[in-house]
Amino acid sequence: MATDLSIPKNTIAILQKYNFNFQKKFGQNFLIDSHVLDKIIQAADINQEDFVLEIGPGIGTMTQYLCRYAREVAAVEIDKNLIPILNETLSDYQNVEIIHKDILKTDLIHLVQQKNSGKPIKIVANLPYYITTPIIMGLFENHVPAHSITVMVQKEVADRMQAEPGSKDYGALSLAVQYYARPQLVANVPPNCFMPRPNVGSAVIRLTKHQAPPVSVEDESLMFRMIRASFNQRRKTLANGLNNAGNIPASKEQIQKSILSLGVPANIRGEALTLEQFAALSNRIRHIS
């Protein structure tokens, strides 16, 4: 019978058995709290019909839980030193495939086609904090078919994902995530739920993919260039930020007129605009000849 890795002494024992050393470059913090694991499984709404992709399984603590509830699990792990550990800790489960790859270099579209006939999957992860944003944005921008992404992230990143206009946490990540999905905070998780303990608080957040974008935008690339430009220099006005970007196809005067056409002040900052307003502004600027 598989060893329950949510019990800290069992995690310590398996790490000592394999003489495992935590790799700072991979941002490794293993979850050791069964209550948090239960919350993740519940929030992800895993059932026997689901194919689940887990990013960064570590020693397989959450993978064990996923295997009990899902039809099939693919666990993508970058650290070669964890592969023999995973082979042991998951040996009781016939419905899991361990994939030794970098998630950022994995053809997930092909994986979903192969494992789930291209139908949307559920994604679950305890993400390394240093690479959270590239992973999540990669899933969105590459249009990986997914119902939801339920992830453990740094608390401040979770706050940014669900932030509203005008708040200190509101930024390019807020707009990008909310364009692709509906964020919902599941639980705050203190450092003592991990081994080793991180220096920051964590949170579980579920991102439920929109079936269609919540706003009408004609050129996604232009809109996101404008969003990035407006937050690269937060203290500047939106007009100055866009004018300084160098990759917005409009003069400063045209930018100012487009901003005024939204019914907002010419000196407004980007942090005050909603996703809908950014979409409308990008549509206006796209039609400037």
ABEGO torsion letter per residue (X at the ends): XBBBAABAAAAAAAAAAAGBBBBAAAGBBBBABAAAAAAAAAAAGBBAABBBBBBGAEAGAAAAAAAAABABBBBBBABAAAAAAAAAAAAABAABBBBBBBAAABBAAAAAAAAAGGBBBBBBBBBBAAAAAAAAAAAAAAGBBBABBBBBBBAAAAAAAABBBGBAABBAAAAAAAAABBBBBABBBBAAABOBBBABBBBBBBBBBBABBABBBABAAAAAAAAAAAAABAABBAAAAAAAAGABBBBAAAAAAAAAAAGBBAABBAAABBAAAAAAAAAAAAABX
